[in-house]
Amino acid sequence: MQCISVVTVAELYAGARDTRECDIIKGLTEYFEVITINQEIAKEGGLYKQKYHKSHSVALPDGLIGATAICLGLELKTLNIKHYPMIKNLKAAYSKSS
């Protein structure tokens, strides 16, 4: 199953510079099942933010995305592994070439 957190969708739109980029994001997100946040994910995400904010700069969106993956048993793909200490043995989705 290819899915994306509703929080990630919000982050993508927040970073869009213009309507063209919004259209690209809309097209991209149509390829994924968008996972919403339920009470369990909200609770765990808040607790992850509380636990890891000072040590790993985990913000609430990162806590919610991590909680979504953990609560639903999904594999998280990211390049920002520092913000997901709650996911043990997380590896970068790919390595950047120099």
Buried (B, 14 or more C-beta within 10 A) or exposed (E): EEEBBBBBBEEBEEEBEEEEEEEEBEEEBEEBEEBEBEEEBBEBBBEBBEBBBEEBEBEBBBBBBBBBBBBBEEEBEBEEBEBBBBBEEBEEEEEEEE
